[in-house]
Amino acid sequence: MAEFESFSSKAEVAGEVVMAFLAGFPPEFKSSGLLILEQHGLSEPKLETFYPLQHFLDAMKQISDTFSAQMLFRIGEQIVLHAVPPPGIDDLQKSLELLDVGYHMNHRGGEVGSYRYESLGIQNGLQKATMTCRTPYPCAFDRGVIEGLARRYKSPELRDVVVRHDDSQPCRRQGDESCTYVISWL
């Protein structure tokens, strides 16, 4: 499944996610973001309301084409900074473990995809994990989501968190169903 293609025609996304999407835009481009959402039937999104996921993905595709994948990365970062997380998240590892729970809290209606976390333990002094994202969202957006989680839940005693795309694994930019990211922290 390539980027920007919903797994199900019945899939929906929460208005909270659509609203948080706008937080990724620099102030001077926010009106462009609103216009693009409006062009895809997502004007004036409301809390506790669900919208067709494919409309949201179409808006994201237009953002990518108009601006860049970097804008999608920024939007991914901002979504996790503005979204309500699942209960019980108080550190980076827990946020990664519960990403799929939060994703399903904000999506419904048939197959919507998933985030699969796997701890790799400590390697060369670094805590390592992978996150396999099998979602219809673009690769850059998911990397932004993971980096946003790292920023939001990085405890003061952690010196650094690095997120990188695992180029040895499948990639949605190439038409595959998933992307995998390696997360390292110390």
Sequence and secondary structure as in RCSB ss.txt:
>XXXX:A:sequence
MAEFESFSSKAEVAGEVVMAFLAGFPPEFKSSGLLILEQHGLSEPKLETFYPLQHFLDAMKQISDTFSAQMLFRI
GEQIVLHAVPPPGIDDLQKSLELLDVGYHMNHRGGEVGSYRYESLGIQNGLQKATMTCRTPYPCAFDRGVIEGLA
RRYKSPELRDVVVRHDDSQPCRRQGDESCTYVISWL
>XXXX:A:secstr
  TT  S TT EEEHHHHHHHHHTS GGGHHHHHHHHHHTT SS  TT EEEHHHHHHHHHHHHHHT HHHHHHH
HHHHHHHS   TT  SHHHHHHTHHHHHHHSEESS   EEEEEEEEEETTEEEEEEEEESSS HHHHHHHHHHHH
HHH  TT   EEEEE TTS  GGGT S EEEEEEE 
